[in-house]
Amino acid sequence: MANFTNRGRIKRLKIGSVPSRFQWNNWGEGTPRRESAYKRASIRLGHDICPALPLEQSLPCEEEAMEEVAASVVMTEHDYGSAPKPGALDAAAARIQQLEDEVKELTTELSQLKVSQVLFHRFCVSDKDILFYTRFTSRDVFCYFWEAIQPSASMVVYWSKAQKKGQTFEPLSPSPTRRLQLVDEFFLFCCRVAAGLQEKVLADMFQVSVSTVSRVVITWANYLYLLLGSLPIWMSKQQVKNTMPSKFVQYSPDVRVIIDCTEVRCQNPSSLTLQSEVFSSYKNTTTFKGLIGIAPCGAVTFVSSLFTGSISDRELTERSGLLDLLEPGDGCMADKGFTIEKLLADLGATLIIPPFKMTAQFTKEDALKTQAIARLRILVERAIRRVKEYRIWQHTVPLTLSGTVNQLWTVCCVMTNFQGPLDLKGYIPVE
């Protein structure tokens, strides 16, 4: 044990004291200290230089020998100033170029793998998933619709590029390949419109920025508006008669279109003038208002633009363009709020609405007519409900979408025709 002295309560270590070894701390006990390999090599080198001296006396020559060895090592390992071997630079350059080519090839393969991952197949596993995210009734219907629009969709010019070229007359080339495939861009648009997912949620789902989601939605809204708007959804007289249910033939054989207005809630603008224009006294809030017309078979055959919520049904019908499609002898079925009988009479068409009560109570004939028209007109209410099932309309429409709201509305109305015919059972009057 080490010896200590205690002077003034200060413990000091005496000269010559060594640390004691405990039983658990015997790591070096009994092991002779070995000379380093470097020292042994140095002694042997000194003995080789001065062989006349004993091995122990050759240490004076050791210092000179070690200086020579150290100098040779420095010259060998740090030869920056020496000339390279012939062809070494060319070989190194070739190797670097080879590695760069491999990196480019691997980067290309990685990008192709990322693009080849179709997110549609990940989220839409069953028909229920298809209905939730896209409002298509099945995977087959979605695939048929996609195959029909894919050729023209490959030529889409994205909204940001169209804005830059909007003031020029130069022809636009298709936008370059984006990170998402076309089918995933269409699926993203369906998720925004049909499922009502917010842009931040879609950005996280598809691993893109929020601005990219906004550009994709605006681009596809305008593209589908032009594509679906070119379809001849207005049915001729003969087509209406061929597809008319038997009960319509019995009660209203001349009806060609069933119309009704509907409203979607919009964001309250800050301007008082705009507030008064979009305020709806019927809904008691700010809305956009549109007109929808269907054939007796249940297919949507007319979609108007959205107007401000303060517009009346009569003015909306007059400004929508529906009167330009009607022909003499056509019947237009509506509710009592449509006071457009004179407008239709000028065209030779007739207005089919429930009769007004002129006496204390309806006559038997008027009561039966009211019930029949109500049961037939309910079809347009069910068609509007299909449109409202696109969940983008279940939220308040922001004013930032005011430039695209007409395109979105028209696309949703026309795409309901791909959900199949309306179920007429229970809504047609039975005898």
VOPAGU-2260 file (C-alpha; in pm, 1 decimal, decimal comma):
REM VOPAGU-2260
SITE   aa  ch    i         X         Y         Z
SITE  MET   A    0       0,0       0,0       0,0
SITE  ALA   A    1     110,2     355,2     -61,0
SITE  ASN   A    2     239,2     544,1     241,0
SITE  PHE   A    3      84,9     878,9     325,5
SITE  THR   A    4     170,7    1144,8     583,4
SITE  ASN   A    5     -85,5    1359,2     749,3
SITE  ARG   A    6      33,4    1711,7     800,8
SITE  GLY   A    7    -232,1    1964,4     869,4
SITE  ARG   A    8    -495,4    1723,4     746,8
SITE  ILE   A    9    -329,8    1714,8     404,9
SITE  LYS   A   10    -235,1    1376,1     266,8
SITE  ARG   A   11      80,3    1374,4      61,4
SITE  LEU   A   12     239,3    1094,6    -134,3
SITE  LYS   A   13     592,4    1010,1     -28,7
SITE  ILE   A   14     873,5     994,9    -274,7
SITE  GLY   A   15     931,3     645,3    -407,3
SITE  SER   A   16     581,6     518,7    -336,9
SITE  VAL   A   17     431,8     284,8    -598,4
SITE  PRO   A   18      69,8     183,9    -648,9
SITE  SER   A   19     -21,5    -139,4    -488,0
SITE  ARG   A   20    -174,1    -428,7    -677,3
SITE  PHE   A   21    -492,8    -585,7    -574,0
SITE  GLN   A   22    -611,1    -931,6    -660,8
SITE  TRP   A   23    -858,6    -796,8    -912,4
SITE  ASN   A   24    -605,9    -555,2   -1063,6
SITE  ASN   A   25    -321,5    -787,1   -1168,5
SITE  TRP   A   26    -332,4    -714,5   -1538,5
SITE  GLY   A   27      48,4    -674,3   -1577,3
SITE  GLU   A   28     180,4    -891,9   -1301,1
SITE  GLY   A   29     436,1   -1156,3   -1393,2
SITE  THR   A   30     455,8   -1055,4   -1758,1
SITE  PRO   A   31     802,1    -939,8   -1865,8
SITE  ARG   A   32     803,7    -611,2   -2047,7
SITE  ARG   A   33     863,2    -663,6   -2413,6
SITE  GLU   A   34    1065,4    -438,5   -2628,8
SITE  SER   A   35     884,6    -281,6   -2915,8
SITE  ALA   A   36     938,8    -426,2   -3258,2
SITE  TYR   A   37    1056,1     -87,0   -3374,4
SITE  LYS   A   38    1335,5     -78,2   -3110,2
SITE  ARG   A   39    1447,8    -435,3   -3178,0
SITE  ALA   A   40    1461,4    -363,5   -3548,1
SITE  SER   A   41    1661,4     -50,2   -3477,4
SITE  ILE   A   42    1918,2    -239,2   -3267,8
SITE  ARG   A   43    1957,4    -510,5   -3528,2
SITE  LEU   A   44    1998,7    -246,9   -3797,4
SITE  GLY   A   45    2270,1     -76,1   -3594,0
SITE  HIS   A   46    2446,4    -407,6   -3540,6
SITE  ASP   A   47    2434,1    -478,3   -3911,2
SITE  ILE   A   48    2586,4    -139,4   -3986,9
SITE  CYS   A   49    2855,5    -179,9   -3720,9
SITE  PRO   A   50    2910,2    -558,5   -3699,0
SITE  ALA   A   51    3233,7    -514,7   -3507,0
SITE  LEU   A   52    3045,9    -390,3   -3208,0
SITE  PRO   A   53    2838,6    -608,8   -2983,2
SITE  LEU   A   54    2464,5    -588,7   -3020,0
SITE  GLU   A   55    2436,0    -375,2   -2706,6
SITE  GLN   A   56    2708,0    -133,9   -2824,2
SITE  SER   A   57    2565,2     -84,8   -3169,1
SITE  LEU   A   58    2312,7     172,9   -3047,6
SITE  PRO   A   59    2527,9     474,7   -3145,4
SITE  CYS   A   60    2496,4     363,1   -3507,5
SITE  GLU   A   61    2124,1     320,3   -3458,0
SITE  GLU   A   62    2046,0     690,2   -3474,7
SITE  GLU   A   63    2211,6     737,7   -3812,0
SITE  ALA   A   64    2044,6     425,7   -3952,2
SITE  MET   A   65    1700,7     530,5   -3831,6
SITE  GLU   A   66    1739,0     870,1   -3993,6
SITE  GLU   A   67    1811,1     699,5   -4324,9
SITE  VAL   A   68    1511,9     464,2   -4283,1
SITE  ALA   A   69    1280,2     749,8   -4191,4
SITE  ALA   A   70    1396,5     951,8   -4490,0
SITE  SER   A   71    1334,0     658,2   -4723,3
SITE  VAL   A   72     984,2     605,3   -4577,7
SITE  VAL   A   73     895,8     970,7   -4623,7
SITE  MET   A   74    1011,8     965,1   -4980,4
SITE  THR   A   75     810,5     649,3   -5044,6
SITE  GLU   A   76     478,7     751,8   -4887,1
SITE  HIS   A   77     481,0    1123,9   -4965,7
SITE  ASP   A   78     591,2    1140,4   -5324,8
SITE  TYR   A   79     365,6    1423,2   -5436,6
SITE  GLY   A   80     644,3    1598,7   -5616,6
SITE  SER   A   81     766,4    1293,6   -5802,2
SITE  ALA   A   82     660,7    1225,9   -6158,4
SITE  PRO   A   83     375,7     972,5   -6201,4
SITE  LYS   A   84     428,0     643,8   -6369,8
SITE  PRO   A   85     362,6     632,3   -6744,5
SITE  GLY   A   86     -10,2     571,2   -6816,8
SITE  ALA   A   87    -121,8     615,7   -6454,3
SITE  LEU   A   88    -320,4     932,0   -6527,1
SITE  ASP   A   89    -495,8     777,7   -6825,7
SITE  ALA   A   90    -592,2     472,0   -6622,4
SITE  ALA   A   91    -723,1     687,9   -6338,4
SITE  ALA   A   92    -925,6     904,0   -6578,8
SITE  ALA   A   93   -1071,8     596,2   -6745,1
SITE  ARG   A   94   -1168,9     453,2   -6407,3
SITE  ILE   A   95   -1334,6     779,5   -6302,7
SITE  GLN   A   96   -1532,1     791,6   -6626,9
SITE  GLN   A   97   -1640,1     431,3   -6577,5
SITE  LEU   A   98   -1764,9     507,4   -6226,4
SITE  GLU   A   99   -1953,0     814,9   -6348,5
SITE  ASP   A  100   -2125,7     607,2   -6616,2
SITE  GLU   A  101   -2227,3     348,5   -6357,2
SITE  VAL   A  102   -2370,1     620,5   -6132,5
SITE  LYS   A  103   -2574,9     763,4   -6420,7
SITE  GLU   A  104   -2705,5     419,3   -6513,1
SITE  LEU   A  105   -2806,8     342,1   -6154,6
SITE  THR   A  106   -2972,8     683,1   -6121,1
SITE  THR   A  107   -3175,3     619,9   -6435,5
SITE  GLU   A  108   -3283,3     276,4   -6314,1
SITE  LEU   A  109   -3384,3     422,8   -5977,4
SITE  SER   A  110   -3593,4     695,0   -6139,8
SITE  GLN   A  111   -3764,3     435,4   -6360,4
SITE  LEU   A  112   -3844,6     224,5   -6058,1
SITE  LYS   A  113   -3999,2     525,4   -5884,6
SITE  VAL   A  114   -4208,6     616,4   -6188,5
SITE  SER   A  115   -4325,1     259,3   -6242,9
SITE  GLN   A  116   -4495,7     249,7   -5904,1
SITE  VAL   A  117   -4860,9     316,1   -5984,7
SITE  LEU   A  118   -5023,2     445,9   -5667,9
SITE  PHE   A  119   -5369,7     373,5   -5805,3
SITE  HIS   A  120   -5315,2      -1,4   -5755,8
SITE  ARG   A  121   -5199,5      55,9   -5399,1
SITE  PHE   A  122   -5511,2     240,5   -5280,9
SITE  CYS   A  123   -5779,2      90,0   -5506,9
SITE  VAL   A  124   -5776,7    -278,3   -5422,6
SITE  SER   A  125   -6151,2    -349,8   -5428,9
SITE  ASP   A  126   -6455,9    -201,1   -5599,1
SITE  LYS   A  127   -6548,5     -29,6   -5272,2
SITE  ASP   A  128   -6216,3     152,7   -5277,4
SITE  ILE   A  129   -6275,5     250,8   -5639,6
SITE  LEU   A  130   -6617,5     391,4   -5549,6
SITE  PHE   A  131   -6480,5     588,1   -5254,8
SITE  TYR   A  132   -6181,5     745,4   -5429,3
SITE  THR   A  133   -6319,5     791,8   -5781,9
SITE  ARG   A  134   -6701,6     744,3   -5772,1
SITE  PHE   A  135   -6670,9     486,0   -6048,2
SITE  THR   A  136   -6874,1     177,7   -5969,1
SITE  SER   A  137   -6600,8     -78,2   -6039,5
SITE  ARG   A  138   -6243,1    -123,4   -6155,1
SITE  ASP   A  139   -6360,1    -223,5   -6502,9
SITE  VAL   A  140   -6552,2     101,7   -6547,5
SITE  PHE   A  141   -6251,7     301,0   -6433,0
SITE  CYS   A  142   -6021,0     114,9   -6670,6
SITE  TYR   A  143   -6258,6     160,5   -6964,6
SITE  PHE   A  144   -6283,4     532,1   -6895,1
SITE  TRP   A  145   -5905,9     562,5   -6861,2
SITE  GLU   A  146   -5838,4     373,0   -7182,6
SITE  ALA   A  147   -6074,8     610,8   -7365,2
SITE  ILE   A  148   -5902,2     929,3   -7245,8
SITE  GLN   A  149   -5540,4     807,8   -7227,8
SITE  PRO   A  150   -5443,1     891,0   -7591,3
SITE  SER   A  151   -5541,9    1255,5   -7555,2
SITE  ALA   A  152   -5425,6    1276,1   -7193,3
SITE  SER   A  153   -5068,4    1206,3   -7305,8
SITE  MET   A  154   -5079,1    1538,5   -7496,4
SITE  VAL   A  155   -5187,9    1744,0   -7195,7
SITE  VAL   A  156   -5018,5    2080,2   -7149,1
SITE  TYR   A  157   -4998,0    2158,3   -6780,7
SITE  TRP   A  158   -5155,4    2472,1   -6644,6
SITE  SER   A  159   -4830,7    2640,8   -6544,1
SITE  LYS   A  160   -4689,8    2602,6   -6894,9
SITE  ALA   A  161   -5014,9    2716,4   -7056,4
SITE  GLN   A  162   -5009,4    3033,7   -6846,6
SITE  LYS   A  163   -4660,4    3122,9   -6969,0
SITE  LYS   A  164   -4756,3    3068,2   -7334,3
SITE  GLY   A  165   -5101,4    3224,7   -7303,1
SITE  GLN   A  166   -4998,3    3554,1   -7459,8
SITE  THR   A  167   -4819,0    3399,2   -7757,9
SITE  PHE   A  168   -4939,0    3222,5   -8069,9
SITE  GLU   A  169   -4665,4    2960,0   -8069,2
SITE  PRO   A  170   -4787,7    2599,4   -8071,7
SITE  LEU   A  171   -4751,2    2427,0   -7737,2
SITE  SER   A  172   -4571,4    2097,7   -7706,4
SITE  PRO   A  173   -4682,5    1840,0   -7447,4
SITE  SER   A  174   -4544,7    1895,1   -7101,8
SITE  PRO   A  175   -4244,6    1682,1   -7005,3
SITE  THR   A  176   -4278,4    1369,8   -6797,7
SITE  ARG   A  177   -4350,7    1447,8   -6436,0
SITE  ARG   A  178   -4278,8    1241,3   -6130,8
SITE  LEU   A  179   -4631,2    1092,7   -6135,5
SITE  GLN   A  180   -4764,1     879,7   -6415,6
SITE  LEU   A  181   -5068,7     999,8   -6604,7
SITE  VAL   A  182   -5297,7     745,2   -6443,5
SITE  ASP   A  183   -5179,9     859,2   -6100,1
SITE  GLU   A  184   -5242,2    1221,7   -6193,1
SITE  PHE   A  185   -5596,6    1132,1   -6294,6
SITE  PHE   A  186   -5632,0     933,0   -5973,0
SITE  LEU   A  187   -5507,2    1235,2   -5776,5
SITE  PHE   A  188   -5771,9    1450,3   -5945,6
SITE  CYS   A  189   -6041,1    1194,8   -5855,3
SITE  CYS   A  190   -5923,6    1187,1   -5493,5
SITE  ARG   A  191   -5950,6    1564,3   -5474,6
SITE  VAL   A  192   -6294,0    1583,1   -5637,5
SITE  ALA   A  193   -6463,5    1252,8   -5554,1
SITE  ALA   A  194   -6313,4    1176,5   -5213,5
SITE  GLY   A  195   -6278,8    1543,0   -5114,3
SITE  LEU   A  196   -5924,8    1500,7   -4979,8
SITE  GLN   A  197   -5740,8    1822,8   -4905,1
SITE  GLU   A  198   -5435,7    1924,2   -5105,3
SITE  LYS   A  199   -5197,7    1876,3   -4809,5
SITE  VAL   A  200   -5319,8    1518,3   -4762,4
SITE  LEU   A  201   -5275,6    1444,8   -5133,2
SITE  ALA   A  202   -4926,7    1594,6   -5128,3
SITE  ASP   A  203   -4829,7    1351,6   -4851,6
SITE  MET   A  204   -4996,9    1055,6   -5025,8
SITE  PHE   A  205   -4830,1    1112,1   -5363,0
SITE  GLN   A  206   -4500,2    1251,4   -5226,2
SITE  VAL   A  207   -4525,8    1579,9   -5417,1
SITE  SER   A  208   -4559,6    1943,3   -5317,3
SITE  VAL   A  209   -4889,9    2117,4   -5247,0
SITE  SER   A  210   -4834,7    2348,0   -5544,5
SITE  THR   A  211   -4793,5    2042,9   -5769,6
SITE  VAL   A  212   -5125,7    1903,1   -5644,6
SITE  SER   A  213   -5295,3    2234,4   -5721,0
SITE  ARG   A  214   -5150,1    2248,1   -6073,3
SITE  VAL   A  215   -5252,3    1887,5   -6145,1
SITE  VAL   A  216   -5610,3    1948,3   -6028,2
SITE  ILE   A  217   -5648,5    2266,3   -6235,2
SITE  THR   A  218   -5492,0    2101,8   -6541,7
SITE  TRP   A  219   -5714,2    1794,6   -6531,6
SITE  ALA   A  220   -6025,4    1998,6   -6455,5
SITE  ASN   A  221   -5975,6    2203,0   -6771,1
SITE  TYR   A  222   -5876,1    1899,7   -6977,7
SITE  LEU   A  223   -6177,7    1690,2   -6874,7
SITE  TYR   A  224   -6405,3    1992,4   -6915,8
SITE  LEU   A  225   -6300,7    2023,8   -7278,5
SITE  LEU   A  226   -6308,0    1648,1   -7337,9
SITE  LEU   A  227   -6638,7    1564,4   -7170,1
SITE  GLY   A  228   -6794,3    1891,9   -7281,4
SITE  SER   A  229   -6752,8    1780,4   -7640,7
SITE  LEU   A  230   -6970,2    1472,5   -7583,3
SITE  PRO   A  231   -7323,1    1500,9   -7731,0
SITE  ILE   A  232   -7508,7    1435,5   -7404,8
SITE  TRP   A  233   -7825,2    1615,2   -7524,6
SITE  MET   A  234   -8056,0    1341,0   -7646,2
SITE  SER   A  235   -8271,7    1371,0   -7954,9
SITE  LYS   A  236   -8648,2    1320,4   -7946,7
SITE  GLN   A  237   -8618,7     971,7   -8085,8
SITE  GLN   A  238   -8354,6     873,8   -7831,5
SITE  VAL   A  239   -8571,5    1003,0   -7548,7
SITE  LYS   A  240   -8870,8     803,1   -7671,0
SITE  ASN   A  241   -8668,0     485,6   -7716,9
SITE  THR   A  242   -8535,5     499,6   -7359,1
SITE  MET   A  243   -8844,8     638,6   -7186,4
SITE  PRO   A  244   -8986,8     421,4   -6904,8
SITE  SER   A  245   -9341,3     299,1   -6949,8
SITE  LYS   A  246   -9482,8     510,2   -6668,4
SITE  PHE   A  247   -9355,7     825,6   -6833,5
SITE  VAL   A  248   -9531,8     719,4   -7149,4
SITE  GLN   A  249   -9849,6     679,5   -6946,2
SITE  TYR   A  250   -9844,1    1010,0   -6756,7
SITE  SER   A  251   -9609,6    1245,2   -6949,5
SITE  PRO   A  252   -9536,7    1111,6   -7298,8
SITE  ASP   A  253   -9412,1    1446,6   -7432,4
SITE  VAL   A  254   -9151,0    1517,6   -7165,2
SITE  ARG   A  255   -8801,4    1560,3   -7305,8
SITE  VAL   A  256   -8611,1    1698,8   -7010,3
SITE  ILE   A  257   -8661,4    1725,7   -6634,0
SITE  ILE   A  258   -8489,5    2028,9   -6485,2
SITE  ASP   A  259   -8408,7    2158,3   -6139,1
SITE  CYS   A  260   -8170,8    2405,0   -5976,1
SITE  THR   A  261   -7922,5    2327,7   -5703,7
SITE  GLU   A  262   -7676,1    2528,2   -5497,5
SITE  VAL   A  263   -7331,4    2469,2   -5349,8
SITE  ARG   A  264   -7195,7    2672,1   -5062,8
SITE  CYS   A  265   -6903,5    2904,0   -5134,9
SITE  GLN   A  266   -6667,2    3110,0   -4924,3
SITE  ASN   A  267   -6796,6    3445,5   -4808,0
SITE  PRO   A  268   -6614,1    3720,2   -5001,9
SITE  SER   A  269   -6486,1    4027,4   -4821,1
SITE  SER   A  270   -6650,1    4269,1   -5064,3
SITE  LEU   A  271   -7001,5    4369,7   -4961,3
SITE  THR   A  272   -7107,3    4394,9   -5324,4
SITE  LEU   A  273   -6999,1    4039,0   -5394,5
SITE  GLN   A  274   -7164,1    3919,7   -5074,9
SITE  SER   A  275   -7499,7    4053,7   -5189,2
SITE  GLU   A  276   -7458,1    3884,9   -5527,5
SITE  VAL   A  277   -7369,1    3537,7   -5399,8
SITE  PHE   A  278   -7607,4    3542,7   -5101,5
SITE  SER   A  279   -7896,0    3298,9   -5141,2
SITE  SER   A  280   -8217,8    3379,9   -4959,9
SITE  TYR   A  281   -8323,9    3015,9   -5002,0
SITE  LYS   A  282   -8012,3    2871,0   -4836,5
SITE  ASN   A  283   -7949,9    3179,1   -4617,8
SITE  THR   A  284   -7579,8    3170,7   -4705,2
SITE  THR   A  285   -7343,6    3249,9   -4990,7
SITE  THR   A  286   -7375,3    2997,5   -5273,0
SITE  PHE   A  287   -7318,8    2919,9   -5637,9
SITE  LYS   A  288   -7628,6    2811,4   -5829,6
SITE  GLY   A  289   -7661,6    2585,7   -6132,9
SITE  LEU   A  290   -7922,9    2415,7   -6348,4
SITE  ILE   A  291   -7927,8    2043,2   -6427,6
SITE  GLY   A  292   -8146,8    1864,8   -6679,3
SITE  ILE   A  293   -8195,6    1489,8   -6717,8
SITE  ALA   A  294   -8378,3    1269,0   -6964,6
SITE  PRO   A  295   -8663,5    1043,8   -6845,0
SITE  CYS   A  296   -8420,5     751,2   -6845,7
SITE  GLY   A  297   -8213,0     928,2   -6576,1
SITE  ALA   A  298   -7907,8    1034,5   -6780,9
SITE  VAL   A  299   -7776,9    1388,4   -6732,9
SITE  THR   A  300   -7835,7    1568,0   -7062,3
SITE  PHE   A  301   -7785,4    1933,4   -6968,4
SITE  VAL   A  302   -7549,8    2116,6   -6731,1
SITE  SER   A  303   -7537,3    2492,4   -6695,5
SITE  SER   A  304   -7257,6    2707,3   -6566,2
SITE  LEU   A  305   -7264,6    2814,6   -6203,7
SITE  PHE   A  306   -7412,6    3155,2   -6130,1
SITE  THR   A  307   -7430,1    3362,5   -5814,6
SITE  GLY   A  308   -7676,0    3243,4   -5552,4
SITE  SER   A  309   -7902,4    3549,9   -5578,4
SITE  ILE   A  310   -8019,2    3464,0   -5931,5
SITE  SER   A  311   -8377,2    3344,3   -5975,7
SITE  ASP   A  312   -8481,0    3015,7   -6137,2
SITE  ARG   A  313   -8639,8    3196,1   -6428,8
SITE  GLU   A  314   -8336,6    3409,6   -6504,6
SITE  LEU   A  315   -8104,0    3113,8   -6462,5
SITE  THR   A  316   -8307,8    2907,2   -6710,9
SITE  GLU   A  317   -8307,7    3193,6   -6957,9
SITE  ARG   A  318   -7931,0    3252,1   -6933,4
SITE  SER   A  319   -7827,1    2886,5   -6918,5
SITE  GLY   A  320   -7885,1    2811,4   -7287,3
SITE  LEU   A  321   -8146,8    2541,9   -7230,5
SITE  LEU   A  322   -8409,5    2724,2   -7436,6
SITE  ASP   A  323   -8186,8    2702,1   -7744,6
SITE  LEU   A  324   -8206,6    2320,5   -7731,5
SITE  LEU   A  325   -8581,3    2278,0   -7696,6
SITE  GLU   A  326   -8799,3    2221,2   -7998,8
SITE  PRO   A  327   -9173,1    2266,5   -8064,7
SITE  GLY   A  328   -9379,2    1995,3   -7895,1
SITE  ASP   A  329   -9119,2    1926,5   -7623,1
SITE  GLY   A  330   -9230,2    1899,5   -7263,3
SITE  CYS   A  331   -9014,5    2041,7   -6984,1
SITE  MET   A  332   -9090,9    1905,0   -6637,6
SITE  ALA   A  333   -9005,5    2118,7   -6334,4
SITE  ASP   A  334   -9140,0    2222,4   -5995,3
SITE  LYS   A  335   -9367,1    2515,4   -5918,9
SITE  GLY   A  336   -9077,1    2757,2   -5873,3
SITE  PHE   A  337   -9001,9    2765,9   -6244,4
SITE  THR   A  338   -9227,1    3037,7   -6384,5
SITE  ILE   A  339   -9104,3    2987,0   -6739,3
SITE  GLU   A  340   -9428,9    2893,0   -6906,0
SITE  LYS   A  341   -9427,2    3200,8   -7129,2
SITE  LEU   A  342   -9063,4    3144,5   -7232,3
SITE  LEU   A  343   -9146,3    2787,8   -7335,9
SITE  ALA   A  344   -9465,9    2891,6   -7509,8
SITE  ASP   A  345   -9268,8    3122,0   -7738,1
SITE  LEU   A  346   -9073,8    2814,0   -7851,1
SITE  GLY   A  347   -9379,7    2591,7   -7890,7
SITE  ALA   A  348   -9280,2    2383,5   -7586,6
SITE  THR   A  349   -9490,4    2313,3   -7277,7
SITE  LEU   A  350   -9416,9    2334,4   -6906,3
SITE  ILE   A  351   -9515,8    2032,1   -6698,1
SITE  ILE   A  352   -9548,8    2129,6   -6331,8
SITE  PRO   A  353   -9782,3    2024,6   -6049,4
SITE  PRO   A  354  -10113,8    2213,3   -6062,1
SITE  PHE   A  355  -10172,1    2507,7   -5830,8
SITE  LYS   A  356  -10449,7    2483,1   -5574,6
SITE  MET   A  357  -10723,1    2719,1   -5687,6
SITE  THR   A  358  -10989,9    2605,8   -5441,4
SITE  ALA   A  359  -10996,2    2491,5   -5081,2
SITE  GLN   A  360  -10865,3    2151,6   -5181,8
SITE  PHE   A  361  -10739,0    1967,3   -5485,4
SITE  THR   A  362  -10974,4    1782,1   -5707,0
SITE  LYS   A  363  -10918,7    1412,7   -5750,3
SITE  GLU   A  364  -10768,6    1466,6   -6094,6
SITE  ASP   A  365  -10532,7    1738,1   -5970,9
SITE  ALA   A  366  -10425,6    1523,2   -5674,2
SITE  LEU   A  367  -10338,8    1228,2   -5898,0
SITE  LYS   A  368  -10151,8    1457,7   -6137,7
SITE  THR   A  369   -9954,9    1613,0   -5852,0
SITE  GLN   A  370   -9852,1    1271,7   -5720,1
SITE  ALA   A  371   -9753,3    1146,8   -6066,3
SITE  ILE   A  372   -9540,7    1451,7   -6147,5
SITE  ALA   A  373   -9378,2    1443,1   -5804,3
SITE  ARG   A  374   -9284,9    1076,7   -5841,4
SITE  LEU   A  375   -9146,9    1134,7   -6188,8
SITE  ARG   A  376   -8962,6    1454,7   -6103,4
SITE  ILE   A  377   -8786,2    1289,6   -5811,1
SITE  LEU   A  378   -8543,2    1144,1   -6064,7
SITE  VAL   A  379   -8371,4    1479,0   -6110,4
SITE  GLU   A  380   -8332,5    1503,5   -5732,2
SITE  ARG   A  381   -8156,1    1169,4   -5729,8
SITE  ALA   A  382   -7931,8    1279,7   -6015,9
SITE  ILE   A  383   -7837,7    1593,2   -5820,7
SITE  ARG   A  384   -7765,1    1377,5   -5518,1
SITE  ARG   A  385   -7519,5    1179,5   -5728,4
SITE  VAL   A  386   -7339,7    1500,1   -5816,4
SITE  LYS   A  387   -7333,7    1612,1   -5452,6
SITE  GLU   A  388   -7177,0    1277,2   -5357,6
SITE  TYR   A  389   -6856,7    1413,8   -5507,2
SITE  ARG   A  390   -6728,0    1526,3   -5170,3
SITE  ILE   A  391   -6561,6    1840,5   -5296,3
SITE  TRP   A  392   -6910,9    1997,5   -5286,3
SITE  GLN   A  393   -6970,9    1889,7   -4928,2
SITE  HIS   A  394   -6719,2    2151,1   -4815,2
SITE  THR   A  395   -6729,8    2525,1   -4867,0
SITE  VAL   A  396   -6585,2    2605,8   -5208,0
SITE  PRO   A  397   -6291,0    2844,3   -5155,7
SITE  LEU   A  398   -6269,2    3157,1   -5364,7
SITE  THR   A  399   -5932,4    3036,6   -5494,0
SITE  LEU   A  400   -6126,6    2782,0   -5703,3
SITE  SER   A  401   -6359,4    3042,8   -5852,3
SITE  GLY   A  402   -6166,6    3030,1   -6180,8
SITE  THR   A  403   -6206,4    2651,3   -6204,1
SITE  VAL   A  404   -6537,2    2592,1   -6028,7
SITE  ASN   A  405   -6739,4    2578,7   -6353,1
SITE  GLN   A  406   -6505,4    2316,9   -6500,2
SITE  LEU   A  407   -6518,2    2106,8   -6183,7
SITE  TRP   A  408   -6898,0    2129,9   -6167,9
SITE  THR   A  409   -6947,6    2027,5   -6529,4
SITE  VAL   A  410   -6702,5    1737,5   -6501,8
SITE  CYS   A  411   -6875,7    1601,0   -6191,6
SITE  CYS   A  412   -7220,3    1626,4   -6352,1
SITE  VAL   A  413   -7116,8    1451,4   -6673,6
SITE  MET   A  414   -6916,3    1181,4   -6496,5
SITE  THR   A  415   -7226,5    1071,2   -6307,1
SITE  ASN   A  416   -7343,7     918,3   -6634,7
SITE  PHE   A  417   -7063,8     662,0   -6599,4
SITE  GLN   A  418   -7217,5     533,3   -6275,6
SITE  GLY   A  419   -7492,7     354,0   -6461,3
SITE  PRO   A  420   -7866,2     424,1   -6488,3
SITE  LEU   A  421   -8071,4     544,5   -6196,8
SITE  ASP   A  422   -8281,7     287,0   -6017,2
SITE  LEU   A  423   -8639,3     373,3   -6113,7
SITE  LYS   A  424   -8801,6     122,5   -5879,7
SITE  GLY   A  425   -8998,8     282,1   -5603,1
SITE  TYR   A  426   -9004,7     621,7   -5771,1
SITE  ILE   A  427   -9235,0     551,0   -6065,3
SITE  PRO   A  428   -9604,4     552,8   -5978,5
SITE  VAL   A  429   -9762,7     208,4   -5969,6
SITE  GLU   A  430  -10123,6     126,8   -6039,4
